[in-house]
Amino acid sequence: MEMENINKNHNQERHYNADVRTLTRTGIVFLLVLFLLISCNSKVQESQNSVSVSGIGTVLAQPDMVLMNVSFSHTAPTTKEAKNAVEQTMQQILKILQDESVEDKFMKTISLNYDVEYYYRNGRRVRVGQRAQQTIVVTVNDMVNTPERFSSILDKITAIDKVEVQNIKFDIENKTELFKQSRELAYQKAFDKAKQYAELSGRKIGRVLTISEGVSQDIAQTRVFMNNLQFEAAADEFLSGSSSVPTGEQGVTSEINVIFSLD
C-alpha cells in the first residue's frame, strides 16, 4: 500500500513537471509572438513616419597631373644586342625627363620582356632575332602651374624612333577635398528631396534616422568646351608637332541614402 502511494505521488509529480514545462514553452512562444508583433508594428509606424531619399554629388576640377605609358622595343640578332638598344632608348627618355624636372619617383617600369621574333614566309616560321621590350609609366604633375611641360615632354619623347606613348590619362593628385565637397553636395540634394516630400505630404522633416553611402568614384570624363572648328584646329596643331593637349575637367562623385523622420 505504501509503495502504491509512492508510485502515485511520483506519477503526479511527473505530470506536474510536464505541465509546468508545457506552460513555460507556451509562455515563451507567446512572448516571442508578442515581441514580433510589437517589432513589426514599430517598423510599420516608423516607415509611415519617415522618408527615404538619395542624393548624388559630383564635383569637377581641372586635372593637375597626367599618367602615360611609354613603350619601346628593338630587335637584334642576340638578346644582348636587343637589350643594349633598349637601354640606350631608356637613357634618351631619362635625359628628357630629367631635363623637364621629372623626379625618379614618378617613373616606374611595369614590364620588361625578351622574346624571339619570328615572321612567316610560305607558311613557315622564320626566326628574325631577339626582341627586347620595356614599358614605363611616367607621371607628370603640377600641370596647373606648368601646363606647357607635358606638351614639351610628349613632343620630345615621341620624336625618338620606335617609341610609343599610350594610355594617356589625366587625373587629380589630391581628391580628399573634392570628396568632402561631393558628399556635402550629395547630402544637400537628399535633404532638399526629403523637404519637398515632407511639404507635399503636409509634414515636417525631423531627425536623421540612418545615413548610408554608396560607392564613391572618380569620374574620368573630359569636358572640353570647343566647337568643331576649334577642335579641328587643336588636332592640326597637335599633329603638326607643337602639342597642345586639352585636358578638360575631371572629378569625383559621391552617392548617399538618407532616411529622415517625419513630424
PAZAPA-4460 file (N, C-alpha, C; in steps of 0.05 Angstrom, whole numbers, plus 32768, in hexadecimal, padded with zeros to 4 digits):
% residues 263
    n_x    n_y    n_z   ca_x   ca_y   ca_z    c_x    c_y    c_z   seq   type   mol
   8011   7FE8   8000   8000   8000   8000   8012   8019   8000     1      M     A
   8026   8018   8010   8038   802F   8011   8046   8033   7FF7     2      E     A
   804E   801D   7FEA   805B   801E   7FD0   8049   802A   7FBB     3      M     A
   802F   8023   7FBC   801C   802E   7FA9   801A   804C   7FAC     4      E     A
   8019   8056   7FC5   8018   8072   7FCA   8030   8081   7FBF     5      N     A
   8048   8074   7FC2   8061   8080   7FB9   8060   8083   7F9A     6      I     A
   8057   806D   7F8D   8055   806E   7F70   8041   8082   7F67     7      N     A
   802B   8084   7F76   8016   8097   7F6E   8020   80B4   7F71     8      K     A
   802F   80B9   7F87   803A   80D4   7F8B   804F   80DB   7F75     9      N     A
   805E   80C6   7F6E   8073   80CA   7F5A   8066   80D1   7F3F    10      H     A
   8051   80C3   7F38   8043   80C8   7F1F   8036   80E4   7F1F    11      N     A
   802B   80EB   7F36   801F   8106   7F38   8035   811C   7F34    12      Q     A
   804C   8117   7F41   8062   812B   7F3E   806C   812D   7F22    13      E     A
   806D   8115   7F14   8077   8115   7EF8   8063   8124   7EE6    14      R     A
   8049   811F   7EEB   8035   812E   7EDB   8036   814C   7EE1    15      H     A
   803B   8152   7EF9   803C   816F   7F01   8054   817C   7EF3    16      Y     A
   806B   816F   7EF3   8083   817A   7EE6   807E   817D   7EC8    17      N     A
   8071   8169   7EBC   806B   816B   7E9F   8058   8182   7E9A    18      A     A
   8045   8186   7EAB   8033   819D   7EA7   8042   81B7   7EAA    19      D     A
   8054   81B9   7EBD   8064   81D1   7EC1   8074   81D7   7EA8    20      V     A
   8081   81C2   7E9D   8092   81C6   7E85   8081   81CE   7E6E    21      R     A
   8069   81C3   7E6B   8057   81CB   7E56   804F   81E8   7E58    22      T     A
   8048   81EF   7E71   8040   820B   7E75   8057   821E   7E70    23      L     A
   806F   8216   7E78   8087   8226   7E73   808C   822B   7E56    24      T     A
   808B   8214   7E46   808E   8217   7E29   8079   8228   7E1D    25      R     A
   8060   8225   7E26   804A   8235   7E1C   804F   8252   7E22    26      T     A
   8058   8258   7E3A   805E   8273   7E42   8074   8280   7E31    27      G     A
   8089   8270   7E2C   809F   827A   7E1B   8096   8280   7DFF    28      I     A
   8087   826D   7DF3   807C   8271   7DD8   806A   828A   7DD8    29      V     A
   805A   828E   7DEC   8048   82A5   7DED   8058   82BF   7DEE    30      F     A
   806E   82BF   7DFF   807E   82D7   7E01   808C   82DD   7DE7    31      L     A
   8095   82C8   7DD9   80A3   82CC   7DBF   808F   82D7   7DAB    32      L     A
   8077   82CC   7DAA   8063   82D6   7D97   805C   82F3   7D9D    33      V     A
   805A   82F9   7DB7   8053   8314   7DC0   806A   8327   7DB8    34      L     A
   8083   831E   7DBC   809A   832F   7DB5   809A   8334   7D97    35      F     A
   8095   8320   7D87   8095   8323   7D6A   807F   8336   7D61    36      L     A
   8067   8333   7D6D   8051   8345   7D66   8058   8362   7D6D    37      L     A
   8064   8366   7D84   806B   8381   7D8C   8081   838C   7D7A    38      I     A
   8095   837B   7D73   80AA   8383   7D61   80A0   838B   7D46    39      S     A
   808E   8379   7D3B   8083   837E   7D20   8072   8398   7D20    40      C     A
   8063   839B   7D36   8052   83B3   7D38   8064   83CC   7D3A    41      N     A
   807A   83CA   7D49   808C   83E0   7D4B   8099   83E7   7D30    42      S     A
   80A0   83D2   7D21   80AC   83D7   7D06   8098   83E4   7CF3    43      K     A
   807F   83DA   7CF5   806A   83E6   7CE4   8066   8403   7CEB    44      V     A
   8065   8409   7D05   8061   8425   7D0E   8079   8436   7D05    45      Q     A
   8091   842A   7D07   80A9   8439   7CFF   80A9   843F   7CE1    46      E     A
   80A1   842A   7CD1   80A0   842E   7CB4   808B   8443   7CAC    47      S     A
   8076   8444   7CBC   8061   8458   7CB7   8069   8474   7CBF    48      Q     A
   807D   8476   7CD0   8085   8490   7CDB   80A2   8496   7CD3    49      N     A
   80AA   848D   7CBB   80C5   8493   7CB2   80C5   8495   7C94    50      S     A
   80DA   84A0   7C89   80DD   84A2   7C6C   80FA   849B   7C65    51      V     A
   80FD   8489   7C51   8117   8480   7C48   811E   848D   7C2E    52      S     A
   8134   849A   7C2C   813C   84A9   7C14   815A   84A3   7C0E    53      V     A
   8162   84A9   7BF6   817E   84A6   7BEE   8188   84C0   7BE2    54      S     A
   81A2   84C4   7BE2   81AE   84DC   7BD6   81C8   84D5   7BC9    55      G     A
   81CD   84E1   7BB2   81E6   84DD   7BA4   81F4   84F8   7BA1    56      I     A
   820D   84FA   7BA9   821C   8513   7BA7   8235   850E   7B96    57      G     A
   8239   851F   7B82   8250   851E   7B70   825F   8539   7B70    58      T     A
   8279   8538   7B75   8289   8550   7B75   829F   854C   7B60    59      V     A
   82A1   8560   7B4E   82B4   855F   7B39   82CB   8573   7B3E    60      L     A
   82E2   856C   7B34   82FA   857D   7B37   830D   8577   7B1F    61      A     A
   831F   858A   7B1B   8332   8587   7B06   8348   8573   7B0E    62      Q     A
   834E   8560   7AFD   8364   854D   7B04   837E   855B   7B09    63      P     A
   838D   8551   7B1C   83A7   855D   7B22   83BE   8549   7B1E    64      D     A
   83B8   8532   7B13   83CD   851E   7B0D   83C5   850C   7AF6    65      M     A
   83D8   84FF   7AEA   83D2   84ED   7AD4   83E4   84D5   7AD6    66      V     A
   83D9   84BE   7AD0   83E8   84A5   7ACF   83E8   849A   7AB3    67      L     A
   83FF   8490   7AAA   8400   8485   7A8F   8413   846D   7A8F    68      M     A
   840D   845A   7A7E   841E   8442   7A79   8431   8448   7A62    69      N     A
   844A   8445   7A66   845E   8448   7A51   846A   842D   7A4B    70      V     A
   8467   8423   7A33   8471   8409   7A2B   8485   840B   7A15    71      S     A
   849A   83FB   7A15   84AE   83FB   7A00   84BA   83DF   79FE    72      F     A
   84C0   83D7   79E6   84CB   83BC   79E1   84DF   83BD   79CA    73      S     A
   84F1   83A9   79CB   8505   83A6   79B6   850A   8389   79B1    74      H     A
   850E   8382   7998   8515   8366   7990   8531   8366   7985    75      T     A
   8540   8352   798E   855C   834F   7986   8563   8331   7984    76      A     A
   857A   832B   7979   8582   830E   7976   8584   8300   7991    77      P     A
   858D   830E   79A6   858F   8301   79C0   8580   8311   79D5    78      T     A
   857A   8303   79EB   856C   8310   7A01   857C   8327   7A0D    79      T     A
   8596   8324   7A0F   85A7   8339   7A1A   85A6   8352   7A09    80      K     A
   85A6   834F   79EE   85A5   8366   79DD   858A   8374   79DF    81      E     A
   8575   8364   79E0   855A   8370   79E2   8557   837E   79FD    82      A     A
   8562   8372   7A12   8561   837E   7A2D   8570   8398   7A2D    83      K     A
   8588   8399   7A21   8598   83B2   7A20   8589   83C8   7A11    84      N     A
   857C   83C1   79FC   856D   83D5   79EC   8556   83E0   79FC    85      A     A
   8548   83CF   7A0C   8532   83D9   7A1D   853D   83EB   7A33    86      V     A
   8554   83E3   7A3E   8560   83F4   7A53   8568   840F   7A49    87      E     A
   8571   8410   7A30   8578   842A   7A24   8560   843C   7A21    88      Q     A
   854A   8430   7A18   8531   843F   7A16   8527   8449   7A31    89      T     A
   852A   8437   7A45   8522   843F   7A60   8533   8456   7A6A    90      M     A
   854D   8457   7A64   855E   846D   7A6C   8555   8487   7A5F    91      Q     A
   854D   8485   7A46   8543   849D   7A38   852A   84A8   7A46    92      Q     A
   8518   8496   7A4D   84FF   849E   7A5A   8505   84AA   7A76    93      I     A
   8517   849D   7A84   851E   84A7   7A9F   852A   84C3   7A9D    94      L     A
   853B   84C8   7A89   8547   84E2   7A85   8531   84F7   7A80    95      K     A
   851D   84F1   7A70   8507   8504   7A6B   84F8   850A   7A85    96      I     A
   84F2   84F5   7A93   84E2   84F9   7AAC   84F2   8508   7AC1    97      L     A
   850B   8503   7AC3   851C   8511   7AD6   851E   852F   7ACF    98      Q     A
   8521   8534   7AB5   8522   8550   7AAC   8508   855F   7AB1    99      D     A
   84F1   8550   7AB2   84D7   855B   7AB8   84D0   855A   7AD5   100      E     A
   84E4   8553   7AE6   84E1   8553   7B03   84CC   853E   7B0D   101      S     A
   84CB   8527   7AFF   84BA   8511   7B08   84CC   8500   7B1B   102      V     A
   84C4   84FD   7B34   84D3   84EE   7B47   84D2   84D0   7B42   103      E     A
   84E6   84C2   7B4C   84E7   84A5   7B48   84CF   8496   7B53   104      D     A
   84C4   84A0   7B69   84AD   8493   7B75   8495   8493   7B64   105      K     A
   8494   84A4   7B4F   847D   84A6   7B3D   8482   8495   7B24   106      F     A
   8495   8484   7B24   849B   8472   7B0E   849C   8455   7B18   107      M     A
   848E   8443   7B0B   848E   8427   7B15   848C   8414   7AFD   108      K     A
   849D   8400   7AFD   849B   83EB   7AE8   8485   83D7   7AF0   109      T     A
   8473   83D3   7ADD   845D   83C0   7AE3   845F   83A6   7AD3   110      I     A
   8471   83A5   7ABF   8476   838C   7AB0   8491   838D   7AA2   111      S     A
   849E   8376   7AA1   84B7   8373   7A94   84B8   8357   7A89   112      L     A
   84B8   8355   7A6E   84B6   833B   7A61   84CC   8336   7A4D   113      N     A
   84D5   831D   7A4C   84E8   8314   7A38   84DC   82FC   7A29   114      Y     A
   84D7   82FF   7A10   84CA   82EA   7A00   84D8   82E5   79E6   115      D     A
   84D2   82CE   79DA   84DD   82C7   79C0   84C9   82D3   79AB   116      V     A
   84D4   82E1   7998   84C3   82EE   7983   84C3   82DC   796A   117      E     A
   84AA   82D7   7960   84A7   82C6   7948   8497   82D5   7933   118      Y     A
   8499   82CB   791A   8486   82D3   7906   8480   82BA   78F5   119      Y     A
   846A   82BA   78E7   8462   82A3   78D8   8467   82A7   78BA   120      Y     A
   8473   8293   78AD   8478   8294   7890   8471   8279   7884   121      R     A
   845F   827A   7871   8455   8262   7864   844B   824D   7878   122      N     A
   843E   8257   788D   8432   8245   78A1   8446   823B   78B5   123      G     A
   845F   8244   78B3   8473   823B   78C6   847B   8252   78D9   124      R     A
   8481   824B   78F1   8489   825F   7905   84A7   8263   7903   125      R     A
   84AF   827C   78FE   84CC   8282   78FB   84D4   8294   7912   126      V     A
   84EA   828D   791F   84F4   829D   7936   8502   82B6   792B   127      R     A
   84FA   82CD   7937   8506   82E7   7930   851C   82EE   7943   128      V     A
   8518   82EA   795C   852C   82F1   7970   851F   82F2   798C   129      G     A
   852D   82FF   799E   8523   8302   79B9   8517   831E   79BC   130      Q     A
   8500   831F   79CA   84F2   8338   79CD   84F1   833F   79EB   131      R     A
   84F9   8358   79F1   84F8   8362   7A0D   84E4   8379   7A0E   132      A     A
   84D2   8379   7A22   84BE   838E   7A24   84BC   8396   7A41   133      Q     A
   84B9   83B1   7A45   84B6   83BC   7A60   849F   83D0   7A60   134      Q     A
   848F   83D0   7A75   8479   83E4   7A78   847C   83F1   7A93   135      T     A
   847B   840C   7A93   847D   841A   7AAC   8464   842C   7AAE   136      I     A
   845C   8432   7AC7   8447   8445   7ACD   8454   845F   7AD7   137      V     A
   844D   8475   7ACA   8458   848F   7AD1   8441   84A0   7ADB   138      V     A
   8445   84AD   7AF2   8432   84BF   7AFE   843D   84DC   7AFC   139      T     A
   842D   84ED   7AF0   8435   8509   7AEE   8421   8519   7AFF   140      V     A
   842B   8526   7B14   8419   8534   7B26   841D   8552   7B23   141      N     A
   840F   8561   7B34   8410   857E   7B35   8409   858A   7B19   142      D     A
   83F4   857E   7B0D   83EC   8587   7AF2   83DD   85A2   7AF3   143      M     A
   83D2   85A9   7B0A   83C3   85C2   7B0C   83D6   85DA   7B0A   144      V     A
   83ED   85D8   7B17   8400   85EE   7B17   8413   85ED   7AFE   145      N     A
   8417   85D5   7AF4   8429   85D2   7ADC   841B   85C1   7AC7   146      T     A
   8406   85CB   7ABB   83F6   85BC   7AA8   8406   85B4   7A8F   147      P     A
   841A   85C4   7A88   842A   85BE   7A6F   843E   85A7   7A73   148      E     A
   8442   859F   7A8C   8457   858B   7A92   8450   8570   7A86   149      R     A
   8437   8568   7A88   842F   854E   7A7D   8431   854E   7A5F   150      F     A
   8428   8563   7A52   842A   8565   7A35   8447   8563   7A2C   151      S     A
   8459   8570   7A3A   8475   856F   7A33   8480   8553   7A36   152      S     A
   8479   8546   7A4C   8483   852A   7A50   8478   8518   7A3B   153      I     A
   845E   851B   7A34   8452   850A   7A20   845F   850D   7A05   154      L     A
   8464   8526   79FD   8472   852B   79E4   848D   851E   79E2   155      D     A
   849D   8521   79F7   84B8   8517   79F7   84B9   84F8   79F7   156      K     A
   84A7   84EC   7A07   84A8   84CE   7A09   849E   84C1   79EF   157      I     A
   8489   84CC   79E3   847E   84C1   79CB   8491   84C5   79B3   158      T     A
   84A4   84D7   79B6   84B7   84DB   79A0   84CD   84C5   799F   159      A     A
   84CF   84B5   79B5   84E2   849F   79B5   84D8   8488   79A4   160      I     A
   84E9   847C   7995   84E2   8466   7983   84D9   844E   7993   161      D     A
   84C4   8441   798A   84BA   8428   7995   84B0   842B   79B2   162      K     A
   84A5   8442   79B8   8499   8447   79D2   847B   844C   79CF   163      V     A
   846B   843F   79DF   844E   8442   79DF   8444   844E   79FA   164      E     A
   8432   8461   79F9   8426   846C   7A11   8409   8465   7A10   165      V     A
   8400   8457   7A25   83E4   844D   7A26   83D8   8452   7A41   166      Q     A
   83BD   844E   7A42   83AE   8450   7A5B   83B3   846A   7A6A   167      N     A
   83B2   8480   7A5C   83B5   849A   7A69   839C   84A0   7A7A   168      I     A
   83A0   84A4   7A93   8389   84A7   7AA6   838E   84C0   7AB7   169      K     A
   837B   84D3   7AB5   837D   84EB   7AC6   836F   84E5   7AE1   170      F     A
   837A   84EF   7AF6   836F   84E9   7B11   8374   8501   7B24   171      D     A
   8369   84FD   7B3C   836C   8511   7B51   837B   8504   7B68   172      I     A
   8391   8511   7B70   83A3   8504   7B83   8396   8501   7B9F   173      E     A
   838A   8515   7BA9   837E   8514   7BC3   835F   8519   7BC1   174      N     A
   8350   8503   7BC6   8333   8504   7BC3   8324   8507   7BDE   175      K     A
   8333   8509   7BF4   8327   8509   7C0E   8312   851F   7C11   176      T     A
   831A   8537   7C0A   8308   854E   7C0D   82F0   854C   7BF9   177      E     A
   82F6   8541   7BE2   82E0   853D   7BCE   82CB   852A   7BD8   178      L     A
   82D4   8514   7BE5   82C1   8501   7BF0   82B1   850D   7C07   179      F     A
   82BD   851E   7C17   82AE   852C   7C2D   8298   853D   7C20   180      K     A
   829F   854C   7C0C   828C   855D   7BFF   8276   854D   7BF1   181      Q     A
   827D   8536   7BE5   8269   8526   7BD7   8255   8519   7BEB   182      S     A
   825F   8512   7C03   824E   8507   7C18   823A   851C   7C22   183      R     A
   8245   8534   7C27   8234   854A   7C2F   821E   8550   7C1B   184      E     A
   8226   8550   7C02   8212   8555   7BEC   81FE   853E   7BEB   185      L     A
   8207   8525   7BEE   81F4   850F   7BED   81E0   8510   7C05   186      A     A
   81EA   8517   7C1C   81D8   8519   7C34   81C4   8530   7C30   187      Y     A
   81CD   8546   7C25   81BB   855D   7C21   81A5   8556   7C0D   188      Q     A
   81AC   8547   7BF9   8198   853E   7BE5   8184   852B   7BF2   189      K     A
   818E   8519   7C03   817C   8507   7C11   8169   8516   7C23   190      A     A
   8174   852A   7C32   8164   853A   7C44   814F   8549   7C35   191      F     A
   8156   8555   7C1E   8143   8564   7C0F   812C   8552   7C05   192      D     A
   8132   853A   7BFE   811D   8527   7BF5   810A   8521   7C0C   193      K     A
   8116   851B   7C24   8106   8514   7C3B   80F4   852B   7C43   194      A     A
   80FF   8543   7C42   80F0   855B   7C49   80D8   855F   7C36   195      K     A
   80DC   855A   7C1D   80C6   855D   7C09   80B1   8548   7C0F   196      Q     A
   80B9   852F   7C13   80A5   851A   7C19   8096   8520   7C32   197      Y     A
   80A3   852A   7C46   8096   8531   7C60   8081   8546   7C5B   198      A     A
   8088   855B   7C4C   8075   8571   7C47   805E   8567   7C36   199      E     A
   8063   8555   7C23   804D   854A   7C13   8039   853A   7C24   200      L     A
   8043   852D   7C39   8032   851D   7C49   8029   852B   7C62   201      S     A
   802E   8545   7C64   8025   8555   7C7B   8034   854E   7C95   202      G     A
   804D   8545   7C92   805C   853E   7CAA   8075   854F   7CAC   203      R     A
   8085   854B   7CC0   809F   8559   7CC4   80B5   8544   7CC8   204      K     A
   80CC   854B   7CBE   80E3   8539   7CC1   80ED   8539   7CDE   205      I     A
   80F2   8521   7CE9   80FC   851E   7D04   811A   8518   7D03   206      G     A
   8122   8506   7D14   813E   84FF   7D16   8146   84EA   7D01   207      R     A
   8160   84E7   7CFD   816B   84D3   7CEB   816B   84B8   7CF9   208      V     A
   815F   84A4   7CED   815E   8489   7CF9   8176   8479   7CF0   209      L     A
   817B   8479   7CD6   8193   846A   7CCC   819F   8478   7CB5   210      T     A
   81B9   8475   7CB2   81C8   847E   7C9A   81DA   8468   7C91   211      I     A
   81D8   8461   7C77   81EA   844D   7C6B   81F5   8459   7C51   212      S     A
   820E   8452   7C4C   821C   845D   7C35   821F   8447   7C20   213      E     A
   821A   844E   7C07   821F   843C   7BF1   823C   843D   7BEA   214      G     A
   8243   8433   7BD3   825F   8432   7BCA   8267   844D   7BBF   215      V     A
   827A   845A   7BCC   8285   8473   7BC2   8299   846C   7BAC   216      S     A
   8299   847B   7B97   82AA   8474   7B81   82B5   848D   7B72   217      Q     A
   82CB   8488   7B64   82D6   849D   7B53   82C6   849E   7B3A   218      D     A
   82C4   84B6   7B2E   82B7   84B8   7B14   82CC   84BF   7B00   219      I     A
   82D2   84AC   7AEF   82E6   84B0   7ADB   82D9   84BC   7AC2   220      A     A
   82D1   84D4   7AC4   82C3   84E1   7AAE   82D2   84FA   7AA6   221      Q     A
   82D1   84FF   7A8C   82DE   8517   7A82   82C9   852A   7A77   222      T     A
   82C8   8542   7A81   82B5   8556   7A78   82C4   856D   7A6B   223      R     A
   82C7   856B   7A51   82D5   8580   7A43   82C0   8590   7A34   224      V     A
   82BE   85A9   7A3B   82A9   85BA   7A2F   82B5   85C7   7A15   225      F     A
   82B4   85B7   7A00   82BE   85C0   79E6   82AA   85B9   79D0   226      M     A
   82A8   85CB   79BD   8297   85C3   79A6   82A8   85B3   7993   227      N     A
   829C   85AA   797D   82AA   8598   796B   82C3   85A5   795E   228      N     A
   82C0   85BF   7957   82D7   85CC   794A   82EE   85CF   795E   229      L     A
   82E8   85D5   7977   82FD   85D8   798B   830A   85BD   7990   230      Q     A
   82FA   85A7   7991   8305   858D   7995   8318   8584   797F   231      F     A
   830F   858A   7966   8320   8583   794F   833A   8592   794F   232      E     A
   8338   85AC   7957   8351   85BC   7959   8364   85B1   796D   233      A     A
   8359   85A9   7984   836A   859D   7999   8377   8583   7990   234      A     A
   8367   8573   7981   8371   855A   7977   8388   855F   7962   235      A     A
   8384   8572   7951   8398   8579   793D   83B2   8582   794B   236      D     A
   83AF   8592   7960   83C6   859C   796E   83D5   8585   797B   237      E     A
   83C6   8572   7987   83D2   855B   7994   83E2   854A   7980   238      F     A
   83D6   8545   7969   83E3   8534   7955   83FA   8542   7947   239      L     A
   83FA   855D   7947   8410   856C   793A   842A   856B   794A   240      S     A
   8428   8562   7963   8441   8560   7973   8442   8572   798A   241      G     A
   842F   8585   798D   842E   8596   79A4   8416   858F   79B4   242      S     A
   841A   857C   79C7   8403   8570   79D4   83F5   8583   79E7   243      S     A
   83DB   8586   79E3   83CB   8596   79F6   83B4   8583   79FD   244      S     A
   83B6   8577   7A15   83A3   8562   7A1D   838E   856D   7A2F   245      V     A
   8374   856E   7A27   835F   8577   7A39   835A   8563   7A4E   246      P     A
   835B   856B   7A67   8358   8558   7A7E   833B   8556   7A87   247      T     A
   832A   856B   7A81   830E   856A   7A8A   830B   856B   7AA8   248      G     A
   82F6   855E   7AB2   82F1   855D   7ACF   82ED   8540   7AD8   249      E     A
   82F3   853C   7AF1   82F1   8521   7AFD   82E8   8525   7B1A   250      Q     A
   82DD   8510   7B26   82D4   8514   7B41   82CC   84FA   7B4E   251      G     A
   82BD   84FD   7B64   82B4   84E6   7B74   8296   84E8   7B7A   252      V     A
   828B   84D1   7B7F   826E   84CF   7B85   8269   84C0   7B9F   253      T     A
   8257   84C9   7BAF   824F   84BB   7BC8   8231   84B7   7BC7   254      S     A
   8228   84A0   7BD0   820B   849A   7BD1   8204   8490   7BED   255      E     A
   81EF   849C   7BF8   81E6   8494   7C13   81C8   848F   7C14   256      I     A
   81C0   847F   7C27   81A4   847A   7C2D   819E   8483   7C4A   257      N     A
   8189   8493   7C4D   8183   849D   7C68   8165   8498   7C6E   258      V     A
   8160   8490   7C86   8144   848D   7C90   813F   84A2   7CA5   259      I     A
   812C   84B4   7CA0   8124   84C9   7CB3   810A   84C1   7CC1   260      F     A
   8107   84C8   7CDA   80ED   84C4   7CE7   80DB   84DB   7CDF   261      S     A
   80C1   84D7   7CE0   80AD   84EB   7CD9   809D   84F2   7CF2   262      L     A
   809A   850C   7CF8   808A   8515   7D0F   806E   851D   7D05   263      D     A
***
